Amino acid sequence: MTLEILTPERKIFSGDVYGVQLPGISGLFEVLDKHAPLVSALTAGKLKILKDKSNQTSSYNIQGGFVEVLNNKTTVLVEGAEEI
């Protein structure tokens, strides 16, 4: 699936990934390849990118925002993000 992480200032990440773990307002959830369409609010917390099935990851501390999943593309819109 394609993942894009955007802030008002710039694009933080763009590329093909296996999945992403996100801090939803009701708790942590994960979006994987071919996920059903979804729109959700996000709270401040840790976003974890699952680059492939061999557990290669990268993580960001994000501020609140939203995520949209549609047609195997996940777009994360956040107020701010910092790689950890």
Buried (B, 14 or more C-beta within 10 A) or exposed (E): BEBBBBBEEEEBBEEEBBBBBBBBEEEEBEBBEEBEEEEBEBBEBEBBBBBEEEEEBEEBBBBBBEBBBEEEEBBBBBEBBEEE
